[in-house]
Amino acid sequence: MKYPGHPSTVFCEQVGTVTTLFEQWNDCERTVVLYALLKRLPFANLKFLQLSIEYNIAQNYNSQSRLQILESNSNNGVFLAKLLATYKGGKHVDTGEAVIYEAAEVFEGKREQRKEEILAEVLTYLPLLKPGNDDAKAIYMAIVPIAVEDSVRQLVPAELVQQILSYLLIHPAITSDDRRYLLENTLPSIPLLMR
């Protein structure tokens, strides 16, 4: 590529522009952009970035225990089922043998706030879902149609639901059939969600 002026100056300006845009986006938008860009890199560059990321994660010793807890929760079907039940408006009772969900009596305003908090938690956990964990994946998939409906009814912010759906559409744990299921079960509501 040829650019007017010194090539390294132009490249630095472009990096600055991209960085400025990147900082304006939310975490999900950043992840989607990086995912799209990474798909275009050759294997050696991807491997270099993988090593760099692993090194940076290992160097951040203070967050190791928090990261382990997040990863554990992100892939724990029982934990996620309780989260989903709470989102649906129930509370769980652990009887030792099985978890029973009961209707929770919650003031409507508090319930809507709690739903938003739960979706924010889902956004934290979802990127850490490990491929092959079908139990956890099923719960993430189950929350989407419910959250889309809640968003259409303006009970939760559409942006949170859009981010969850975006993660699921690019997540390596999600198969083509899963994506088709998501789109079929949320497609009628998506125009309303995008308003």
MDAnalysis code that builds the backbone (N, CA, C; Angstrom):
import MDAnalysis as mda
import numpy as np

u = mda.Universe.empty(585, n_residues=195, atom_resindex=np.repeat(np.arange(195), 3), trajectory=True)
u.add_TopologyAttr("name", ["N", "CA", "C"] * 195)
u.add_TopologyAttr("resid", np.arange(1, 196))
u.add_TopologyAttr("resname", ["MET", "LYS", "TYR", "PRO", "GLY", "HIS", "PRO", "SER", "THR", "VAL", "PHE", "CYS", "GLU", "GLN", "VAL", "GLY", "THR", "VAL", "THR", "THR", "LEU", "PHE", "GLU", "GLN", "TRP", "ASN", "ASP", "CYS", "GLU", "ARG", "THR", "VAL", "VAL", "LEU", "TYR", "ALA", "LEU", "LEU", "LYS", "ARG", "LEU", "PRO", "PHE", "ALA", "ASN", "LEU", "LYS", "PHE", "LEU", "GLN", "LEU", "SER", "ILE", "GLU", "TYR", "ASN", "ILE", "ALA", "GLN", "ASN", "TYR", "ASN", "SER", "GLN", "SER", "ARG", "LEU", "GLN", "ILE", "LEU", "GLU", "SER", "ASN", "SER", "ASN", "ASN", "GLY", "VAL", "PHE", "LEU", "ALA", "LYS", "LEU", "LEU", "ALA", "THR", "TYR", "LYS", "GLY", "GLY", "LYS", "HIS", "VAL", "ASP", "THR", "GLY", "GLU", "ALA", "VAL", "ILE", "TYR", "GLU", "ALA", "ALA", "GLU", "VAL", "PHE", "GLU", "GLY", "LYS", "ARG", "GLU", "GLN", "ARG", "LYS", "GLU", "GLU", "ILE", "LEU", "ALA", "GLU", "VAL", "LEU", "THR", "TYR", "LEU", "PRO", "LEU", "LEU", "LYS", "PRO", "GLY", "ASN", "ASP", "ASP", "ALA", "LYS", "ALA", "ILE", "TYR", "MET", "ALA", "ILE", "VAL", "PRO", "ILE", "ALA", "VAL", "GLU", "ASP", "SER", "VAL", "ARG", "GLN", "LEU", "VAL", "PRO", "ALA", "GLU", "LEU", "VAL", "GLN", "GLN", "ILE", "LEU", "SER", "TYR", "LEU", "LEU", "ILE", "HIS", "PRO", "ALA", "ILE", "THR", "SER", "ASP", "ASP", "ARG", "ARG", "TYR", "LEU", "LEU", "GLU", "ASN", "THR", "LEU", "PRO", "SER", "ILE", "PRO", "LEU", "LEU", "MET", "ARG"])
u.atoms.positions = np.array([
    [0.837, -1.174, 0.000],
    [0.000, 0.000, 0.000],
    [0.882, 1.237, 0.000],
    [0.484, 2.213, -0.754],
    [1.221, 3.465, -0.784],
    [0.342, 4.556, -0.224],
    [0.913, 5.340, 0.649],
    [0.205, 6.438, 1.287],
    [0.988, 7.712, 1.052],
    [0.292, 8.834, 0.949],
    [1.017, 10.095, 0.852],
    [1.732, 10.352, 2.180],
    [2.898, 10.915, 2.119],
    [3.658, 11.175, 3.345],
    [4.439, 9.940, 3.746],
    [5.063, 9.995, 4.892],
    [5.875, 8.887, 5.393],
    [4.963, 7.743, 5.845],
    [5.193, 6.503, 5.366],
    [4.301, 5.392, 5.677],
    [4.132, 5.138, 7.182],
    [5.199, 5.256, 7.964],
    [5.061, 4.969, 9.388],
    [4.218, 6.030, 10.090],
    [4.264, 7.271, 9.597],
    [3.446, 8.333, 10.171],
    [1.969, 8.068, 9.896],
    [1.664, 7.680, 8.684],
    [0.286, 7.382, 8.316],
    [-0.219, 6.185, 9.123],
    [0.614, 5.158, 9.254],
    [0.211, 3.985, 10.021],
    [-0.072, 4.365, 11.476],
    [0.778, 5.179, 12.066],
    [0.577, 5.619, 13.455],
    [-0.729, 6.406, 13.594],
    [-1.029, 7.244, 12.614],
    [-2.290, 7.991, 12.642],
    [-3.482, 7.045, 12.545],
    [-3.372, 6.035, 11.686],
    [-4.456, 5.066, 11.547],
    [-4.652, 4.279, 12.843],
    [-3.540, 3.878, 13.463],
    [-3.623, 3.157, 14.734],
    [-4.298, 4.050, 15.780],
    [-3.945, 5.317, 15.793],
    [-4.561, 6.261, 16.726],
    [-6.057, 6.386, 16.492],
    [-6.471, 6.442, 15.238],
    [-7.888, 6.540, 14.899],
    [-8.638, 5.287, 15.345],
    [-8.066, 4.130, 15.028],
    [-8.705, 2.868, 15.411],
    [-8.778, 2.755, 16.934],
    [-7.718, 3.149, 17.621],
    [-7.690, 3.090, 19.083],
    [-8.749, 4.004, 19.684],
    [-8.904, 5.181, 19.122],
    [-9.928, 6.114, 19.603],
    [-11.319, 5.513, 19.442],
    [-11.582, 4.928, 18.286],
    [-12.874, 4.271, 18.063],
    [-13.054, 3.107, 19.032],
    [-12.018, 2.315, 19.188],
    [-12.051, 1.141, 20.063],
    [-12.435, 1.527, 21.486],
    [-11.905, 2.622, 21.970],
    [-12.176, 3.072, 23.332],
    [-13.618, 3.555, 23.513],
    [-14.278, 3.903, 22.423],
    [-15.670, 4.369, 22.505],
    [-16.664, 3.214, 22.546],
    [-16.221, 2.010, 22.181],
    [-17.106, 0.857, 22.118],
    [-17.207, 0.163, 23.470],
    [-18.303, -0.589, 23.679],
    [-18.415, -1.404, 24.896],
    [-17.598, -2.685, 24.710],
    [-17.476, -3.457, 25.779],
    [-16.649, -4.670, 25.733],
    [-17.106, -5.651, 24.663],
    [-18.394, -5.803, 24.495],
    [-18.907, -6.723, 23.490],
    [-18.542, -6.247, 22.083],
    [-18.737, -4.979, 21.808],
    [-18.390, -4.440, 20.485],
    [-16.903, -4.610, 20.215],
    [-16.086, -4.372, 21.229],
    [-14.637, -4.563, 21.079],
    [-14.316, -6.012, 20.742],
    [-14.982, -6.920, 21.441],
    [-14.734, -8.340, 21.224],
    [-15.155, -8.753, 19.814],
    [-16.306, -8.275, 19.362],
    [-16.782, -8.616, 18.019],
    [-15.808, -8.099, 16.964],
    [-15.312, -6.887, 17.137],
    [-14.354, -6.321, 16.174],
    [-13.055, -7.125, 16.181],
    [-12.547, -7.427, 17.368],
    [-11.316, -8.215, 17.448],
    [-11.501, -9.597, 16.834],
    [-12.641, -10.207, 17.088],
    [-12.946, -11.513, 16.511],
    [-12.918, -11.430, 14.979],
    [-13.565, -10.416, 14.440],
    [-13.595, -10.251, 12.979],
    [-12.191, -10.036, 12.417],
    [-11.377, -9.279, 13.136],
    [-10.007, -9.025, 12.673],
    [-9.129, -10.273, 12.809],
    [-9.269, -10.984, 13.922],
    [-8.451, -12.176, 14.150],
    [-8.699, -13.247, 13.098],
    [-9.932, -13.331, 12.612],
    [-10.253, -14.316, 11.573],
    [-9.457, -14.061, 10.291],
    [-8.920, -12.874, 10.154],
    [-8.196, -12.505, 8.938],
    [-6.680, -12.664, 9.060],
    [-6.213, -13.074, 10.237],
    [-4.776, -13.208, 10.451],
    [-4.275, -14.596, 10.078],
    [-3.028, -14.672, 9.594],
    [-2.444, -15.991, 9.337],
    [-2.119, -16.695, 10.662],
    [-1.940, -17.998, 10.587],
    [-1.751, -18.830, 11.766],
    [-0.609, -18.339, 12.662],
    [0.526, -18.021, 12.093],
    [1.689, -17.603, 12.897],
    [1.357, -16.357, 13.723],
    [0.646, -15.421, 13.147],
    [0.267, -14.212, 13.876],
    [-0.746, -14.520, 14.980],
    [-1.675, -15.423, 14.683],
    [-2.633, -15.841, 15.706],
    [-1.919, -16.510, 16.879],
    [-0.953, -17.367, 16.567],
    [-0.207, -18.055, 17.617],
    [0.570, -17.045, 18.456],
    [1.173, -16.055, 17.809],
    [1.887, -14.999, 18.535],
    [0.941, -14.276, 19.492],
    [-0.237, -13.917, 19.005],
    [-1.206, -13.231, 19.853],
    [-1.685, -14.127, 20.991],
    [-1.886, -15.417, 20.711],
    [-2.282, -16.350, 21.765],
    [-1.231, -16.388, 22.869],
    [0.040, -16.492, 22.477],
    [1.120, -16.517, 23.464],
    [1.181, -15.209, 24.252],
    [0.992, -14.102, 23.574],
    [1.001, -12.804, 24.246],
    [-0.135, -12.690, 25.251],
    [-1.313, -13.138, 24.855],
    [-2.476, -13.084, 25.741],
    [-2.254, -13.982, 26.956],
    [-1.792, -15.205, 26.716],
    [-1.538, -16.124, 27.834],
    [-0.497, -15.555, 28.778],
    [0.549, -14.943, 28.249],
    [1.596, -14.337, 29.077],
    [1.012, -13.204, 29.924],
    [0.215, -12.338, 29.304],
    [-0.380, -11.217, 30.031],
    [-1.353, -11.684, 31.114],
    [-2.106, -12.732, 30.840],
    [-3.009, -13.272, 31.850],
    [-2.196, -13.839, 33.013],
    [-1.129, -14.577, 32.710],
    [-0.290, -15.162, 33.763],
    [0.392, -14.081, 34.601],
    [0.759, -12.960, 33.996],
    [1.425, -11.883, 34.716],
    [0.480, -11.139, 35.652],
    [-0.797, -11.203, 35.350],
    [-1.781, -10.504, 36.171],
    [-2.185, -11.411, 37.328],
    [-1.255, -11.667, 38.217],
    [-1.427, -12.619, 39.329],
    [-2.580, -12.239, 40.238],
    [-2.828, -10.956, 40.453],
    [-3.890, -10.519, 41.361],
    [-5.264, -10.988, 40.920],
    [-5.449, -11.165, 39.635],
    [-6.779, -11.533, 39.162],
    [-6.932, -13.039, 38.956],
    [-5.894, -13.824, 39.223],
    [-5.969, -15.262, 38.969],
    [-7.105, -15.938, 39.736],
    [-7.241, -15.659, 41.029],
    [-8.303, -16.322, 41.794],
    [-9.676, -15.851, 41.315],
    [-9.808, -14.563, 41.005],
    [-11.082, -14.052, 40.477],
    [-11.391, -14.686, 39.133],
    [-10.388, -14.827, 38.295],
    [-10.578, -15.440, 36.987],
    [-11.003, -16.897, 37.140],
    [-10.402, -17.620, 38.079],
    [-10.778, -19.016, 38.303],
    [-12.238, -19.124, 38.762],
    [-12.660, -18.224, 39.627],
    [-14.048, -18.226, 40.089],
    [-14.983, -17.908, 38.924],
    [-14.630, -16.901, 38.129],
    [-15.459, -16.548, 36.963],
    [-15.565, -17.722, 35.994],
    [-14.435, -18.368, 35.710],
    [-14.452, -19.507, 34.789],
    [-15.281, -20.657, 35.348],
    [-15.159, -20.890, 36.641],
    [-15.933, -21.962, 37.271],
    [-17.427, -21.666, 37.174],
    [-17.830, -20.467, 37.548],
    [-19.248, -20.087, 37.473],
    [-19.761, -20.100, 36.044],
    [-18.933, -19.671, 35.123],
    [-19.326, -19.590, 33.710],
    [-19.654, -20.941, 33.112],
    [-19.103, -21.989, 33.700],
    [-19.242, -23.332, 33.150],
    [-19.963, -24.295, 34.089],
    [-20.558, -23.760, 35.150],
    [-21.240, -24.574, 36.154],
    [-22.742, -24.551, 35.874],
    [-23.256, -25.678, 35.375],
    [-24.668, -25.757, 35.011],
    [-25.612, -25.487, 36.168],
    [-25.280, -25.955, 37.366],
    [-26.145, -25.738, 38.526],
    [-26.175, -24.254, 38.880],
    [-25.007, -23.630, 38.909],
    [-24.932, -22.189, 39.198],
    [-25.740, -21.399, 38.172],
    [-25.550, -21.718, 36.900],
    [-26.246, -20.995, 35.834],
    [-27.758, -21.252, 35.869],
    [-28.156, -22.464, 36.231],
    [-29.593, -22.768, 36.349],
    [-30.226, -21.929, 37.449],
    [-29.514, -21.748, 38.544],
    [-30.019, -20.905, 39.626],
    [-30.130, -19.453, 39.158],
    [-29.142, -19.008, 38.398],
    [-29.162, -17.646, 37.856],
    [-30.362, -17.461, 36.921],
    [-30.588, -18.443, 36.065],
    [-31.726, -18.385, 35.139],
    [-33.045, -18.393, 35.907],
    [-33.145, -19.231, 36.928],
    [-34.378, -19.284, 37.728],
    [-34.627, -17.956, 38.421],
    [-33.572, -17.348, 38.931],
    [-33.715, -16.038, 39.569],
    [-34.154, -15.011, 38.535],
    [-33.597, -15.088, 37.335],
    [-33.991, -14.164, 36.267],
    [-35.483, -14.317, 35.955],
    [-35.924, -15.552, 35.917],
    [-37.336, -15.812, 35.607],
    [-38.266, -15.371, 36.724],
    [-37.695, -15.025, 37.882],
    [-38.531, -14.537, 38.965],
    [-38.759, -15.551, 40.050],
    [-37.962, -16.580, 40.072],
    [-38.116, -17.596, 41.098],
    [-36.925, -17.609, 42.021],
    [-37.087, -18.328, 43.102],
    [-35.951, -18.547, 43.990],
    [-35.753, -20.047, 44.061],
    [-34.544, -20.468, 44.349],
    [-34.287, -21.898, 44.379],
    [-34.215, -22.392, 45.811],
    [-34.652, -23.619, 45.971],
    [-34.556, -24.288, 47.260],
    [-33.815, -25.585, 47.010],
    [-32.669, -25.745, 47.652],
    [-31.864, -26.941, 47.460],
    [-32.311, -27.988, 48.467],
    [-32.895, -29.075, 47.987],
    [-33.383, -30.126, 48.870],
    [-32.346, -31.219, 49.063],
    [-31.160, -31.049, 48.527],
    [-30.129, -32.070, 48.625],
    [-30.159, -32.993, 47.422],
    [-31.326, -33.414, 47.011],
    [-31.460, -34.312, 45.872],
    [-31.702, -33.529, 44.583],
    [-32.480, -32.492, 44.692],
    [-32.834, -31.718, 43.509],
    [-33.031, -30.268, 43.908],
    [-32.953, -29.413, 42.927],
    [-33.200, -28.004, 43.169],
    [-34.624, -27.710, 42.721],
    [-35.410, -27.162, 43.625],
    [-36.803, -26.827, 43.329],
    [-36.897, -25.314, 43.240],
    [-37.623, -24.821, 42.257],
    [-37.762, -23.389, 42.087],
    [-39.151, -22.964, 42.509],
    [-39.203, -21.932, 43.328],
    [-40.475, -21.407, 43.801],
    [-40.634, -19.984, 43.302],
    [-41.863, -19.557, 43.168],
    [-42.108, -18.180, 42.754],
    [-41.623, -17.243, 43.846],
    [-40.934, -16.218, 43.435],
    [-40.450, -15.229, 44.400],
    [-41.356, -14.018, 44.328],
    [-41.707, -13.497, 45.475],
    [-42.495, -12.286, 45.514],
    [-41.532, -11.121, 45.644],
    [-41.450, -10.341, 44.577],
    [-40.498, -9.245, 44.525],
    [-41.225, -8.021, 44.005],
    [-40.901, -6.870, 44.544],
    [-41.486, -5.644, 44.000],
    [-41.032, -5.499, 42.555],
    [-41.944, -5.059, 41.701],
    [-41.667, -5.025, 40.266],
    [-40.418, -4.216, 39.926],
    [-40.241, -3.046, 40.505],
    [-39.057, -2.230, 40.215],
    [-37.776, -2.936, 40.587],
    [-37.761, -3.592, 41.738],
    [-36.582, -4.350, 42.179],
    [-36.330, -5.523, 41.246],
    [-37.410, -6.165, 40.813],
    [-37.272, -7.323, 39.936],
    [-36.634, -6.911, 38.612],
    [-37.079, -5.790, 38.048],
    [-36.498, -5.311, 36.793],
    [-35.030, -4.973, 36.985],
    [-34.696, -4.349, 38.107],
    [-33.301, -4.028, 38.390],
    [-32.491, -5.310, 38.524],
    [-33.041, -6.303, 39.198],
    [-32.340, -7.579, 39.374],
    [-32.153, -8.273, 38.033],
    [-33.146, -8.207, 37.151],
    [-33.021, -8.811, 35.823],
    [-31.867, -8.170, 35.062],
    [-31.764, -6.851, 35.138],
    [-30.674, -6.153, 34.462],
    [-29.325, -6.587, 35.040],
    [-29.253, -6.717, 36.355],
    [-28.013, -7.159, 37.004],
    [-27.640, -8.576, 36.568],
    [-28.638, -9.442, 36.451],
    [-28.371, -10.819, 36.034],
    [-27.865, -10.849, 34.598],
    [-28.460, -10.054, 33.716],
    [-27.979, -10.014, 32.335],
    [-26.547, -9.477, 32.272],
    [-26.227, -8.521, 33.122],
    [-24.849, -8.019, 33.189],
    [-23.910, -9.141, 33.653],
    [-24.365, -9.964, 34.597],
    [-23.562, -11.115, 35.030],
    [-23.370, -12.092, 33.875],
    [-24.436, -12.345, 33.124],
    [-24.350, -13.256, 31.985],
    [-23.306, -12.746, 30.989],
    [-23.269, -11.441, 30.787],
    [-22.261, -10.865, 29.889],
    [-20.839, -11.088, 30.404],
    [-20.691, -11.151, 31.700],
    [-19.375, -11.429, 32.274],
    [-19.015, -12.902, 32.102],
    [-19.987, -13.783, 32.307],
    [-19.717, -15.220, 32.273],
    [-19.632, -15.798, 30.860],
    [-20.494, -15.367, 29.979],
    [-20.631, -15.983, 28.653],
    [-19.322, -16.105, 27.866],
    [-18.475, -15.081, 27.812],
    [-17.236, -15.251, 27.045],
    [-16.328, -16.373, 27.574],
    [-16.519, -16.782, 28.825],
    [-15.676, -17.811, 29.427],
    [-16.252, -19.221, 29.292],
    [-17.395, -19.358, 28.620],
    [-17.984, -20.674, 28.379],
    [-17.013, -21.521, 27.562],
    [-16.772, -22.733, 28.034],
    [-15.847, -23.631, 27.334],
    [-16.601, -24.450, 26.297],
    [-16.060, -24.526, 25.085],
    [-16.685, -25.383, 24.075],
    [-16.795, -26.818, 24.591],
    [-17.918, -27.461, 24.294],
    [-18.149, -28.828, 24.735],
    [-18.962, -28.922, 26.014],
    [-19.185, -27.800, 26.676],
    [-19.974, -27.796, 27.909],
    [-21.439, -27.562, 27.531],
    [-22.104, -28.644, 27.140],
    [-23.473, -28.534, 26.631],
    [-24.482, -28.126, 27.692],
    [-24.257, -28.534, 28.948],
    [-25.190, -28.158, 30.023],
    [-25.218, -26.649, 30.220],
    [-24.039, -26.057, 30.343],
    [-23.958, -24.606, 30.535],
    [-24.452, -23.876, 29.287],
    [-24.064, -24.364, 28.124],
    [-24.487, -23.729, 26.871],
    [-26.005, -23.687, 26.766],
    [-26.662, -24.764, 27.157],
    [-28.126, -24.819, 27.078],
    [-28.774, -23.731, 27.926],
    [-28.172, -23.423, 29.055],
    [-28.747, -22.383, 29.919],
    [-28.541, -21.008, 29.304],
    [-27.350, -20.768, 28.761],
    [-27.131, -19.488, 28.067],
    [-28.117, -19.341, 26.915],
    [-28.321, -20.430, 26.183],
    [-29.256, -20.384, 25.057],
    [-30.688, -20.147, 25.535],
    [-31.039, -20.693, 26.695],
    [-32.401, -20.578, 27.209],
    [-32.737, -19.161, 27.661],
    [-31.740, -18.425, 28.096],
    [-32.029, -17.083, 28.613],
    [-32.322, -16.085, 27.495],
    [-31.810, -16.341, 26.305],
    [-31.933, -15.357, 25.225],
    [-33.376, -15.063, 24.828],
    [-34.200, -16.063, 24.491],
    [-35.581, -15.726, 24.106],
    [-36.343, -14.995, 25.213],
    [-36.091, -15.374, 26.460],
    [-36.760, -14.721, 27.590],
    [-36.291, -13.270, 27.707],
    [-34.985, -13.069, 27.589],
    [-34.422, -11.720, 27.692],
    [-34.871, -10.846, 26.524],
    [-34.979, -11.428, 25.333],
    [-35.457, -10.661, 24.174],
    [-36.882, -10.182, 24.436],
    [-37.723, -11.073, 24.929],
    [-39.102, -10.689, 25.252],
    [-39.130, -9.583, 26.318],
    [-38.297, -9.717, 27.336],
    [-38.232, -8.693, 28.382],
    [-37.755, -7.364, 27.815],
    [-36.844, -7.429, 26.872],
    [-36.346, -6.205, 26.248],
    [-37.436, -5.536, 25.416],
    [-38.185, -6.333, 24.682],
    [-39.281, -5.798, 23.874],
    [-40.312, -5.133, 24.783],
    [-40.539, -5.724, 25.957],
    [-41.472, -5.156, 26.931],
    [-40.818, -4.033, 27.742],
    [-39.590, -3.696, 27.413],
    [-38.817, -2.626, 28.044],
    [-38.587, -2.868, 29.538],
    [-38.423, -4.137, 29.910],
    [-38.105, -4.483, 31.293],
    [-36.600, -4.500, 31.533],
    [-35.842, -4.741, 30.451],
    [-34.374, -4.735, 30.525],
    [-33.842, -3.966, 29.320],
    [-32.646, -3.394, 29.443],
    [-32.078, -2.637, 28.323],
    [-31.781, -3.525, 27.106],
    [-32.201, -3.068, 25.955],
    [-31.972, -3.811, 24.714],
    [-30.487, -4.028, 24.464],
    [-29.661, -3.068, 24.860],
    [-28.221, -3.182, 24.622],
    [-27.632, -4.430, 25.286],
    [-28.082, -4.754, 26.495],
    [-27.582, -5.950, 27.177],
    [-27.943, -7.212, 26.401],
    [-29.171, -7.272, 25.932],
    [-29.631, -8.442, 25.194],
    [-28.903, -8.540, 23.853],
    [-28.691, -7.418, 23.199],
    [-27.955, -7.410, 21.931],
    [-26.535, -7.935, 22.129],
    [-25.901, -7.547, 23.226],
    [-24.540, -7.992, 23.499],
    [-24.489, -9.500, 23.749],
    [-25.445, -10.010, 24.520],
    [-25.491, -11.452, 24.776],
    [-25.674, -12.207, 23.468],
    [-26.602, -11.743, 22.649],
    [-26.849, -12.381, 21.357],
    [-25.606, -12.296, 20.473],
    [-24.923, -11.167, 20.480],
    [-23.696, -11.016, 19.686],
    [-22.634, -12.017, 20.106],
    [-22.438, -12.160, 21.425],
    [-21.464, -13.145, 21.912],
    [-21.838, -14.557, 21.459],
    [-23.118, -14.895, 21.598],
    [-23.537, -16.241, 21.231],
    [-23.351, -16.503, 19.741],
    [-23.551, -15.500, 18.920],
    [-23.434, -15.703, 17.476],
    [-21.996, -15.907, 17.014],
    [-21.005, -15.494, 17.827],
    [-19.603, -15.695, 17.435],
    [-18.866, -16.675, 18.339],
    [-19.502, -17.145, 19.384],
    [-18.823, -17.982, 20.382],
    [-18.454, -19.344, 19.784],
    [-17.229, -19.819, 20.038],
    [-16.828, -21.113, 19.478],
    [-17.597, -22.305, 20.053],
    [-18.268, -22.148, 21.181],
    [-19.056, -23.235, 21.768],
    [-20.411, -23.386, 21.082],
    [-20.795, -22.397, 20.297],
    [-22.118, -22.373, 19.666],
    [-22.007, -22.931, 18.247],
    [-22.805, -23.945, 17.961],
    [-22.780, -24.587, 16.647],
    [-23.677, -23.840, 15.661],
    [-23.600, -24.218, 14.419],
    [-24.471, -23.630, 13.390],
    [-25.938, -23.889, 13.715],
    [-26.238, -25.089, 14.199],
    [-27.619, -25.402, 14.587],
    [-28.074, -24.528, 15.752],
    [-27.160, -24.292, 16.711],
    [-27.488, -23.412, 17.834],
    [-27.795, -22.000, 17.337],
    [-26.990, -21.508, 16.410],
    [-27.200, -20.160, 15.869],
    [-28.549, -20.084, 15.150],
    [-28.840, -21.121, 14.386],
    [-30.115, -21.163, 13.670],
    [-31.272, -21.152, 14.674],
    [-31.166, -21.936, 15.753],
    [-32.189, -21.968, 16.795],
    [-32.368, -20.578, 17.411],
    [-31.241, -19.933, 17.736],
    [-31.317, -18.593, 18.329],
    [-32.034, -17.622, 17.410],
    [-31.649, -17.631, 16.149],
    [-32.252, -16.695, 15.202],
    [-33.731, -16.999, 14.972],
    [-34.080, -18.274, 14.902],
    [-35.484, -18.638, 14.703],
    [-36.341, -18.245, 15.901],
    [-35.762, -18.340, 17.097],
    [-36.540, -18.058, 18.303],
    [-36.489, -16.598, 18.728],
    [-35.615, -15.828, 18.136],
    [-35.540, -14.412, 18.491],
    [-35.805, -13.501, 17.301],
    [-35.715, -14.032, 16.083],
    [-35.856, -13.214, 14.880],
    [-37.124, -12.370, 14.840],
    [-38.291, -12.912, 15.189],
    [-39.492, -12.066, 15.135],
    [-39.398, -10.838, 16.038],
    [-38.638, -10.927, 17.123],
    [-38.544, -9.813, 18.072],
    [-37.349, -8.903, 17.813],
    [-36.416, -9.320, 16.957],
    [-35.198, -8.542, 16.761],
    [-35.468, -7.132, 16.236],
    [-36.386, -6.922, 15.266],
    [-36.636, -5.541, 14.848],
    [-37.072, -4.650, 16.021],
    [-37.872, -5.191, 16.909],
    [-38.290, -4.419, 18.079],
    [-37.121, -4.183, 19.013],
    [-36.235, -5.142, 19.106],
    [-35.068, -5.049, 19.981],
    [-34.088, -4.001, 19.470],
    [-34.022, -3.810, 18.173],
    [-33.048, -2.882, 17.585],
    [-33.494, -1.425, 17.608],
    [-34.700, -1.153, 18.056],
    [-35.178, 0.231, 18.086],
    [-34.333, 1.095, 18.977],
])
